[in-house]
Amino acid sequence: MQGFSAHIRKRGNKMTETSDTFTELHPVQRQYKDRLFKFIFGSGTEDSMKRLLSLYNALNNSNHTDIRDISLTTIENIIYVTMKNDISFVIDDQMNLYEQQSSYNPNMPLRGFMYFAQLYQRHLALEKKDIYGTKKIMIPAPRFAVLYNGTKNTPDLVKLRLSDSFEGKTEKGDFEWTASMYNINLSHNYELQKKCKSLYDYSWYVEEVRKNKLTMTTKEAVNAAVDSAIKKNLLDGLFLQQKMEILNMTLTEFDQEEYDRNRREEGREEGKNEKARENARNFLVMKVLTPEQIAQGCGLSLEEVLEIEKTIK
């Protein structure tokens, strides 16, 4: 496939794939470092594969024990869709995509749909399948799980459907793509976290950082949470073994959350200001109030109102 290079390594009798994709077709907008969830469940080490298998079993009520049943298919450095914390893999003739999200995003079905298109494109190329032939091609069934641990209160499980984003109507069921969003905060999905201790440990740590941040700086909160995780031997000692890496990833992650939150707040303020200016302009056109009264009523400075007045012919 043009503009696409795949790198494959053996894992038991399975193939594990990583790739750089379409970077020359779609210019880089932002690079994301691997974040903690992907580091824990999708780094490709033996321990990470065990944790991923445990998570899969918990989500699917299965009982796999051999990590060689898993073939990682994660697309690295995928910029076009900007998935930043994804893990994809094949098991049981099922193409799975897990995406951790700390902010609610109703566009996950669309993002997943676009990502899966590339996963299937690569799968067909590796299997040397010809979609233009007369024989029906069988493909792994898709399964898209969004693991949400943001602060917005959501149910334990939400089904996000692509059809809810269609501007025009289609026959029900004709075209659909679904993302299953699981709330993995400590107060949600108790049975799921009970089945997968690694998921519980991860959720406990994130909750501890957030709790610490109420009275500490971000750096202090992360350091204290890591120390607590080490004392509790969470993730079988991973916090001790990879302390600096986890510290750096968590700081980056929470700094990004703070940045995104500030941008949303700035956007809301800009929207309020724009609405106030629009109202001021309307009052000026009507010529029923003085500029001073308009400024006071719209929450603008007199200078702003006078500047708007100059634009009215």
C-alpha positions, 0 to 999 in steps of 0.5 A: 500500500502506497504511503504505508510501511508495516513492521512485523515481529513474531510473538509465539506463533502470532504476528505482532504489527506496528506501523507508521502511516500516511505521514506524507499524506496527512501532515503532522498536527500534534505528536502524542507520547504514549500515555499511562493506559497504553503503557500498562496494557499495550506496550507489548511486554509479556507482563503488559500482554497478560494485563491486556488479556485480563482486560479482554477477558473481563470485558468479554466474560472469557477465560483466555490464559495464553498471551500468544492468542493475542496479535497486536495491531496497533497503528503507531503515530497515526496522525490523521485520526489523532487517536492518542491512547489506543490499543488494537489487537486480534483475538478470537477472530475479533478485531479489538480497539481499546481507547482510554479517554479522560474527556467525554467525546461523542465523536468516538464512533466516527474516529473508531470507524476511520481507524478501523478502516486502516486496520482492515486495509492493513489486515487485507494487505498482510493476508494478500486478499483481493477485495475486487475478486468474486470470492467473499472475504471474511474479516475479523469482527470489530469491537470498539471499547472506549474506557472513560475515566473523566470527571463528567458523570456518565453511566457504567456503559453508554452505546455511542452510535455513528448513526446519531451523527448522520445529518440525513436519515437512513433506514434503521440498521443500514449503516451503523458503527458503535463504540461501547463506552465504559466508565472505569472510574472507581465508583463505576463498573465494580464487577469489571474492575473486580475481574481485572485487577490491573484495571482497578489498580490503574483506576485507583491511581488516577483517582488518587492523583485527582484527590491529591490535586485538591490540596497539592500542586500537580507535581506533588499530587503525582509524586504522592500517588506514585509513592502510595501505589508503590506501597500498595504494590499496585500492578505487581510492582510496575510503579516501583520498576518504572517510577520515573517513566510513570511520573513523566507520563502522568505529569504530561497527561494531567498537564494536557487535561489542564490545558484542554480544560483551560481552552474550553473555558477560554472558548466559552468566555470568547463565545459570551463576549461575542454574544455581548458584542452582537447584542450591543450592535443590535441596540446601537442600530435600534438607537433606543439606548445610550452607549453608556447604557448599552455598555452597562447592560451588555457587560462591555466597556464603553470603549468597546461599544464606541468601537462597535458604533464606528462600524455601523453605517 
